[in-house]
Amino acid sequence: MLAPMIELRPATADEMVLAFLRAEVDSPRFSPVIKHWLVTHRFDRTTLIDNGLLHDLEQNRLRAELLGAARGYQDNKWLFAEFPDDVQWRSRRP
């Protein structure tokens, strides 16, 4: 039986994007797309993802663009096709 998730607080879209990229940057399926985007745009994984700064507006914009390229975020396609605009993100832990 799985333990219930414990809700900690509301989360921002920027937090969700960073967590999403951290979760998928090493995935066999999406890592090549993410890493190609980073190389093409001359950014390094460590700065933008591993040690990403949520208070840095430019980093947040770039990460959203990267998630758009990899998964369709803010482009209404792929995983985010027909995704609602009024999502309320929550921070949770197991």
C-alpha positions in Angstrom: 0.0 0.0 0.0 1.3 3.4 -0.9 1.7 6.1 1.8 -0.5 9.1 1.3 1.1 12.3 -0.1 1.4 15.1 2.4 0.5 18.5 1.0 2.9 21.2 2.1 1.8 24.4 0.4 0.8 26.0 -2.8 3.5 25.9 -5.5 4.1 28.2 -8.5 4.2 27.2 -12.1 8.0 28.0 -12.1 8.4 25.4 -9.3 6.5 22.8 -11.2 8.5 23.4 -14.4 11.8 23.1 -12.5 10.7 19.9 -10.7 9.4 18.5 -14.0 12.8 19.1 -15.7 14.7 17.7 -12.8 12.6 14.5 -13.0 13.1 14.1 -16.7 16.6 15.4 -17.5 18.0 11.8 -17.1 15.1 9.9 -18.5 15.9 7.7 -21.5 13.0 9.1 -23.5 13.3 12.8 -22.8 16.9 13.4 -21.9 18.1 13.6 -25.5 15.5 16.4 -26.3 16.4 18.3 -23.1 20.1 18.0 -23.6 19.9 19.0 -27.3 18.0 22.1 -26.3 20.6 23.0 -23.7 23.5 22.6 -26.1 21.7 24.4 -29.0 20.8 27.4 -26.7 24.2 27.3 -25.0 23.1 26.6 -21.5 24.3 24.1 -19.1 22.2 21.7 -17.1 23.9 22.5 -13.8 23.0 26.2 -13.9 19.5 25.9 -15.4 18.2 22.7 -13.9 20.3 21.1 -11.2 21.0 24.4 -9.4 18.2 26.4 -10.9 17.2 29.6 -9.2 13.5 30.1 -8.8 14.0 33.8 -8.1 15.7 34.3 -11.4 13.1 35.4 -13.9 15.2 34.7 -17.0 16.0 31.2 -15.8 12.3 30.6 -15.2 11.5 31.8 -18.7 14.1 29.6 -20.2 13.0 26.5 -18.3 9.4 27.1 -19.4 10.7 27.4 -23.0 12.7 24.2 -22.6 9.7 22.3 -21.2 7.7 23.6 -24.1 10.2 22.1 -26.5 10.4 18.8 -24.7 6.8 18.3 -23.7 4.6 21.0 -25.2 4.3 23.1 -22.1 2.5 26.4 -22.9 2.2 25.3 -26.5 -1.0 23.3 -26.1 0.5 20.1 -27.5 1.8 16.7 -26.6 1.6 16.1 -22.8 0.1 19.6 -22.3 -2.5 19.4 -25.1 -5.8 20.9 -23.8 -4.2 21.5 -20.5 -6.3 23.9 -18.4 -5.1 27.5 -17.9 -6.3 27.7 -14.3 -4.2 24.9 -12.7 -3.3 25.3 -9.1 0.0 23.6 -8.3 0.7 22.1 -4.9 3.9 21.1 -3.3 3.8 17.6 -1.7 6.0 15.0 -0.3 5.5 11.3 0.3 
